[in-house]
Amino acid sequence: MAQYVFLLFDTEDWYDQVSTAEEFQAQMKLHNDFAAAVAAAGASMLGGEALERSSTASTVRQGSGEPLVTDGPFIETKEALGGFYVIDCKDLDQALALAKLCPSPNIEVRPVMPTS
């Protein structure tokens, strides 16, 4: 088995569109259904989390001298990283098949680099 990170990208207007607890729970149900599909495929979800808006981010830039800490991601993009999953799959083919079931509109699938 190999580990893959599914990076979930979307516009951040989702935060504005989900205005009630019921709407939020309906969105979370889609992700719970995805977790069930991962297990049904014989893969394992090792972790994952939703992230707050990118406006809550801080960036640490390393360079020559003292690291610089700034508010915000300062990445010019219409889509932001909104969450992630870490999934243990047979291979890339299974990871890509599972990514097609994920309820996020844009999923970057990236293998985890073994470092041990």
C-alpha positions in Angstrom: 0.0 0.0 0.0 1.1 3.6 -0.7 0.0 6.8 0.9 -1.5 9.7 -1.1 -2.6 13.1 -0.1 -5.7 14.5 -1.7 -5.5 18.3 -1.7 -8.9 19.8 -2.0 -9.1 23.1 -3.9 -12.2 25.3 -4.4 -13.3 28.9 -4.4 -13.8 30.3 -1.0 -17.3 31.4 -1.6 -18.4 28.1 -0.2 -18.0 29.6 3.3 -20.5 32.3 2.3 -23.0 29.9 0.7 -23.3 27.6 3.7 -25.3 29.8 6.1 -27.2 27.3 8.3 -26.1 24.3 10.4 -28.3 22.1 8.2 -26.5 23.2 5.0 -23.2 22.6 6.7 -24.2 19.1 7.8 -25.4 18.3 4.3 -22.0 19.2 3.0 -20.3 17.1 5.6 -22.5 14.1 4.8 -20.9 14.2 1.3 -17.5 13.8 2.8 -18.7 11.1 5.2 -20.1 9.2 2.2 -16.7 9.6 0.5 -15.0 8.1 3.6 -17.4 5.2 3.3 -16.5 4.7 -0.4 -12.8 4.7 0.5 -13.3 1.9 3.0 -15.6 0.0 0.6 -12.8 0.1 -2.0 -10.4 -1.5 0.5 -8.3 1.6 1.1 -7.9 3.4 4.4 -8.4 7.0 5.2 -5.5 7.9 7.6 -6.5 11.5 8.3 -7.9 14.6 6.9 -9.3 18.0 7.9 -11.1 21.0 6.6 -9.2 24.2 6.7 -10.4 27.7 7.6 -10.4 30.5 5.0 -7.0 31.4 3.4 -7.4 34.9 4.9 -6.7 33.3 8.3 -3.3 32.0 7.1 0.1 33.2 8.0 3.1 32.8 5.8 6.7 32.3 6.9 9.2 33.1 4.2 12.7 31.7 4.6 15.5 33.5 2.9 18.7 35.1 3.8 18.6 36.5 7.3 15.7 36.4 9.7 12.5 34.5 8.6 9.7 36.9 7.6 6.2 36.2 9.0 3.3 37.9 7.2 -0.5 37.6 7.4 -2.3 35.7 4.6 -1.1 33.3 2.0 -0.3 36.0 -0.6 -0.8 33.6 -3.4 -2.7 35.0 -6.4 -5.3 32.4 -7.2 -9.1 32.1 -7.5 -9.0 28.7 -5.7 -7.6 28.0 -2.3 -6.6 24.8 -0.4 -9.7 24.0 1.6 -8.8 20.7 3.1 -7.0 17.4 2.6 -7.2 13.7 3.1 -4.4 11.2 3.6 -5.3 7.9 2.1 -3.5 4.5 2.0 -4.2 3.0 -1.4 -3.0 0.0 -3.4 -1.5 2.2 -6.1 -1.9 5.4 -8.0 -4.7 3.9 -10.1 -6.8 3.3 -7.0 -6.0 6.8 -5.6 -7.2 8.4 -8.9 -10.4 6.3 -8.9 -11.1 7.4 -5.3 -10.4 11.0 -6.1 -13.1 10.9 -8.7 -15.5 10.1 -5.9 -14.4 13.0 -3.7 -17.0 15.7 -3.4 -14.5 18.5 -3.9 -14.4 20.0 -7.4 -10.6 20.0 -7.7 -8.4 17.4 -6.2 -4.6 17.3 -6.5 -3.5 13.7 -5.8 0.1 13.5 -4.6 2.1 10.5 -3.3 3.5 10.9 0.2 7.3 10.6 0.1 8.6 7.8 2.3 11.3 9.3 4.6 11.9 6.6 7.1 
